Amino acid sequence: MSGFENQMNGMLNQLGGLVNLTVEEREEVTKSGANVLKENMPSVTPYNGRRKHGRIDHLKDSFEIGTIQGEPEDGHTGFGFAKKGKDGVNHARIARFVNDGTVKKAPTHFIDKGFIEFQGAANEAMAKKLSDIQLRKAKK
């Protein structure tokens, strides 16, 4: 190979390392956005102050971050309500009724409104994490 070709291949390998993310790095990026949602979504989740806490957690306390069962391991991070929390209650089902409404209760759309409200902050957190990863890879 010529010297120019070696230089170009070296440069392409270096750039490829900055652009191509491993599954673990993608997970780092998406998890940072999910953490922002987990911190902020309780502030828009409806709360019934008259309800006694008892053994069942409130919706505000039942957000989860993790991988989605049955989905491929491609670096995405799932965010939502506990399907079966430590109290044994399906909070995702309850949240759906509160969000979408029922025959006797008007919808609140708190999930949609919260995602729209906090989307910018989540994207900023993911961009910062991606920038940190790229800087870390550039130093190698």
Backbone hydrogen bonds in HBPLUS format (Angstrom, degrees):
<---DONOR---> <-ACCEPTOR-->    atom                        ^
c    i                          cat <-CA-CA->   ^        H-A-AA   ^      H-
h    n   atom  resd res      DA  || num        DHA   H-A  angle D-A-AA Bond
n    s   type  num  typ     dist DA aas  dist angle  dist       angle   num
A0006-ASN N   A0002-SER O   3.04 MM   4  6.34 155.9  2.10 149.9 156.5     1
A0007-GLN N   A0003-GLY O   2.97 MM   4  6.23 155.3  2.03 145.4 152.2     2
A0008-MET N   A0004-PHE O   2.90 MM   4  6.20 161.8  1.94 152.3 156.8     3
A0009-ASN N   A0005-GLU O   2.90 MM   4  6.07 162.8  1.93 149.8 154.7     4
A0010-GLY N   A0006-ASN O   2.92 MM   4  6.05 156.5  1.97 146.3 153.0     5
A0011-MET N   A0007-GLN O   2.92 MM   4  6.15 155.7  1.98 148.2 154.9     6
A0012-LEU N   A0008-MET O   2.86 MM   4  6.09 160.7  1.90 151.6 156.8     7
A0013-ASN N   A0009-ASN O   2.93 MM   4  6.11 155.2  1.99 145.7 152.4     8
A0014-GLN N   A0010-GLY O   3.02 MM   4  6.23 153.9  2.09 143.7 150.7     9
A0015-LEU N   A0011-MET O   2.91 MM   4  6.17 165.3  1.93 154.6 158.2    10
A0016-GLY N   A0012-LEU O   2.77 MM   4  5.82 156.1  1.82 146.0 153.7    11
A0017-GLY N   A0013-ASN O   3.09 MM   4  6.22 144.2  2.23 138.4 146.4    12
A0018-LEU N   A0015-LEU O   3.02 MM   3  5.10 129.0  2.28  97.5 111.3    13
A0019-VAL N   A0015-LEU O   3.02 MM   4  6.30 152.7  2.10 153.2 160.6    14
A0020-ASN N   A0016-GLY O   2.84 MM   4  5.62 161.9  1.87 146.2 152.2    15
A0026-ARG N   A0022-THR O   2.96 MM   4  6.25 160.0  2.00 153.1 158.5    16
A0027-GLU N   A0023-VAL O   2.93 MM   4  6.13 153.1  2.00 145.1 152.9    17
A0028-GLU N   A0024-GLU O   2.96 MM   4  6.27 147.4  2.07 141.6 150.2    18
A0029-VAL N   A0025-GLU O   3.09 MM   4  6.39 157.5  2.14 148.6 153.4    19
A0030-THR N   A0026-ARG O   2.94 MM   4  6.23 173.0  1.94 159.9 160.2    20
A0031-LYS N   A0027-GLU O   2.84 MM   4  5.77 150.2  1.92 144.2 153.0    21
A0032-SER N   A0028-GLU O   3.17 MM   4  6.31 144.6  2.30 140.0 147.6    22
A0034-ALA N   A0030-THR O   3.02 MM   4  6.30 155.0  2.09 145.5 152.8    23
A0035-ASN N   A0031-LYS O   2.87 MM   4  6.05 149.0  1.96 145.9 153.7    24
A0036-VAL N   A0032-SER O   3.31 MM   4  6.57 148.1  2.42 138.0 144.9    25
A0037-LEU N   A0033-GLY O   3.21 MM   4  6.58 156.8  2.27 145.5 151.2    26
A0038-LYS N   A0034-ALA O   2.86 MM   4  6.14 156.6  1.92 149.4 156.3    27
A0039-GLU N   A0035-ASN O   2.98 MM   4  6.17 147.4  2.09 144.3 152.1    28
A0040-ASN N   A0036-VAL O   3.04 MM   4  6.21 151.1  2.13 146.3 154.0    29
A0041-MET N   A0037-LEU O   2.80 MM   4  5.52 166.0  1.82 155.6 157.8    30
A0043-SER N   A0040-ASN O   3.05 MM   3  5.73 147.1  2.17 118.9 127.4    31
A0044-VAL N   A0041-MET O   3.05 MM   3  5.54 152.0  2.13 116.5 123.9    32
A0045-THR N   A0042-PRO O   3.38 MM   3  4.98 151.3  2.47  92.2 100.4    33
A0051-ARG N   A0048-ASN O   3.26 MM   3  5.70 152.6  2.34 109.2 116.4    34
A0061-ASP N   A0058-HIS O   2.97 MM   3  5.41 146.0  2.08 111.9 121.6    35
A0062-SER N   A0059-LEU O   3.08 MM   3  5.20 168.3  2.10 112.8 115.0    36
A0082-ALA N   A0062-SER O   2.82 MM  20  5.53 141.5  1.97 157.2 169.9    37
A0064-GLU N   A0080-GLY O   2.67 MM  16  5.52 158.3  1.71 165.0 169.3    38
A0080-GLY N   A0064-GLU O   3.11 MM  16  5.52 156.2  2.16 150.7 155.7    39
A0066-GLY N   A0078-GLY O   2.97 MM  12  5.15 155.6  2.03 142.0 145.1    40
A0078-GLY N   A0066-GLY O   2.55 MM  12  5.15 149.1  1.64 162.7 168.8    41
A0071-GLU N   A0068-ILE O   3.07 MM   3  5.62 163.5  2.10 137.1 139.3    42
A0074-ASP N   A0072-PRO O   2.95 MM   2  5.64 121.8  2.30 110.6  94.0    43
A0091-HIS N   A0082-ALA O   3.03 MM   9  5.48 120.8  2.39 155.1 170.0    44
A0092-ALA N   A0082-ALA O   3.21 MM  10  5.84 135.6  2.41 134.4 135.5    45
A0085-GLY N   A0089-VAL O   3.24 MM   4  5.75 164.7  2.27 149.5 145.1    46
A0088-GLY N   A0085-GLY O   2.87 MM   3  5.18 163.3  1.90 112.5 117.9    47
A0094-ILE N   A0090-ASN O   3.40 MM   4  6.77 159.6  2.44 144.5 149.7    48
A0095-ALA N   A0091-HIS O   2.84 MM   4  5.97 162.2  1.87 150.1 155.3    49
A0096-ARG N   A0092-ALA O   3.04 MM   4  6.20 147.1  2.16 138.4 146.9    50
A0097-PHE N   A0093-ARG O   3.22 MM   4  6.58 154.9  2.29 147.2 152.4    51
A0098-VAL N   A0094-ILE O   3.01 MM   4  6.35 160.0  2.05 153.0 158.7    52
A0099-ASN N   A0095-ALA O   2.78 MM   4  5.87 161.3  1.81 150.8 156.6    53
A0100-ASP N   A0096-ARG O   2.78 MM   4  5.73 170.2  1.79 151.9 155.3    54
A0101-GLY N   A0097-PHE O   2.80 MM   4  5.09 135.4  2.00 129.2 139.3    55
A0108-THR N   A0099-ASN O   3.17 MM   9  4.99 130.7  2.43 110.7 124.5    56
A0109-HIS N   A0099-ASN O   3.00 MM  10  4.59 164.9  2.03 127.6 129.9    57
A0102-THR N   A0105-LYS O   2.86 MM   3  4.96 157.5  1.91 136.6 144.1    58
A0113-LYS N   A0109-HIS O   3.06 MM   4  6.23 170.6  2.07 156.0 159.0    59
A0114-GLY N   A0110-PHE O   2.92 MM   4  5.85 153.8  1.98 137.2 144.7    60
A0115-PHE N   A0111-ILE O   2.93 MM   4  6.16 161.6  1.96 152.5 157.2    61
A0116-ILE N   A0112-ASP O   3.02 MM   4  6.25 161.7  2.06 151.1 156.0    62
A0117-GLU N   A0113-LYS O   2.88 MM   4  6.04 160.9  1.92 147.6 153.5    63
A0118-PHE N   A0114-GLY O   2.93 MM   4  6.01 158.7  1.97 153.1 157.4    64
A0119-GLN N   A0115-PHE O   2.95 MM   4  5.56 113.5  2.41 138.4 149.7    65
A0122-ALA N   A0118-PHE O   2.99 MM   4  6.19 158.4  2.04 151.9 158.3    66
A0123-ASN N   A0119-GLN O   2.88 MM   4  6.06 159.6  1.92 150.7 156.4    67
A0124-GLU N   A0120-GLY O   2.93 MM   4  6.16 153.2  2.01 146.5 153.9    68
A0125-ALA N   A0121-ALA O   3.02 MM   4  6.25 157.7  2.07 145.4 150.9    69
A0126-MET N   A0122-ALA O   2.98 MM   4  6.24 156.9  2.03 148.7 155.0    70
A0127-ALA N   A0123-ASN O   2.85 MM   4  6.04 153.5  1.92 146.0 153.7    71
A0128-LYS N   A0124-GLU O   2.91 MM   4  6.11 156.7  1.96 148.7 154.7    72
A0129-LYS N   A0125-ALA O   3.00 MM   4  6.20 161.0  2.04 146.0 151.2    73
A0130-LEU N   A0126-MET O   2.89 MM   4  6.04 157.3  1.94 146.7 153.2    74
A0131-SER N   A0127-ALA O   2.90 MM   4  6.07 153.8  1.96 144.0 151.3    75
A0132-ASP N   A0128-LYS O   2.91 MM   4  6.18 154.9  1.97 148.0 154.9    76
A0133-ILE N   A0129-LYS O   2.95 MM   4  6.21 156.0  2.01 147.6 153.9    77
A0134-GLN N   A0130-LEU O   2.92 MM   4  6.14 160.3  1.96 149.1 154.6    78
A0135-LEU N   A0131-SER O   2.91 MM   4  6.12 156.8  1.97 149.3 155.4    79
A0136-ARG N   A0132-ASP O   2.94 MM   4  6.12 156.9  2.00 144.8 151.5    80
A0137-LYS N   A0133-ILE O   2.87 MM   4  6.15 153.4  1.94 148.9 156.3    81
A0138-ALA N   A0134-GLN O   2.87 MM   4  6.03 145.3  1.99 142.3 152.2    82
A0139-LYS N   A0135-LEU O   3.16 MM   4  6.37 140.7  2.32 143.9 152.3    83
A0140-LYS N   A0137-LYS O   3.25 MM   3  5.38 149.4  2.35  99.9 108.7    84
